[in-house]
């Protein structure tokens, strides 16, 4: 027993046969835009092929009968309808049905009353009888499923004598233009004044079986994933998966068709300078963050926003800590003074707030601070180290001696007690070379802070 195989394209070409008569038609040069074709026979053995319910898809159908009778028909069509007529050599009534399609090319070979029609549709597997023809439609069938359907149709025909038709159809092309992704802001981070970022996916009239994905950036020094609004139980399912690069992919699968707009909101919390970093950030400056999304596997135009981190240091300079004084206090030669030095460094995640007194760990890639001093000023390096009580490799030195620059060197990485100002013990003159008298003991009795 042979099989008739027809595949749909934008041109109609194939064999139509019902019962025990075969009617051939060829309109391969004319596009067809009908969604439903119906064939009926008249008492004069003339078959009519008509098209109605127009759409942008094209269609064809085919079937085969064991009779050797044949006829030719010429058909023309437009974007809204198509018609043809044929004269049959038999008096047996004939009829056929087909489905909508927008698939690729077609060929037909016939030898038995079992037919296979290839088309495009969005429906599930269905069975129907049209004017004496038992029809079964399979959507995106596997080879095994198609072979099984053909075997079943052959067995049915052998048992009942009723012509059989198997439609093998591809899924209808998905509408990939019904989803739009938006961001609540074009910039985050320094200078943006934003505390939250929202990504909104707006879907119009999603259909059962539609799948939408959104892949969002990994958490950063600014971004912290917060939540995603999932589909309701009667709409479908929402899953969130973590990717190897730290990004997340949110997948929405609709199990029912929805009329109107479905909105999904994905939220990030935007960190502030208050969020301390215990090690240097790896990203400084402005970078572009990209959000990608797909509709039924088709990539859409990505959405982007800019993330900016801009560290800031106020470098407020020196203040006299001991003895108590001000910027106008006269310094006496031979007296030891303690100055506090405040770096005033902010990590620049949002603004210039929450400045650290020492170098900020978040932006410490290895820091050298140079402090100019008046002529004759000498650093007491030993007392300075004791007052600061460094537990890392930070050093404060005056390599060139009295009157030269004081150098503060902070190694890369976390800064210990970053909230405490640096203390510098200096003499506004050469350090004493002999034990001081009681009246000269003006060294501050300060504990490490």
Secondary structure by P-SEA (a helix, b strand, c coil): cbbbbbbbcccccbbbbcccbbbbbbcccccccccbbbbbbccccbbbbbbcccccccccccccccccccbbbbbbbccccccbbbbbcccccccbbbbbbccccbbbbbcccbbbbbbbbcccccccccccbbbbbbccccaaaaaaaaaaaaaaaaacccbbbbbbccccccccccbbbbbccccccccccccbbbbbbbbccccccbbbbbbbbcccccbbbcbbbbbccccbbbbbbbccccbbbbbbbbccccccbbbbbbbbbbbccccccccccccccbbbbbbbbbccccccbbbbbbbbbbbbbcccccccccccccccccccccbbbbbbbbcccccccccccccccccccccccbbbbbbbbcccbbbaaaaaaaaacccccbbbbcccccccbbbbbbcccccccccccbbbbbbcccccccccccccccccccccc
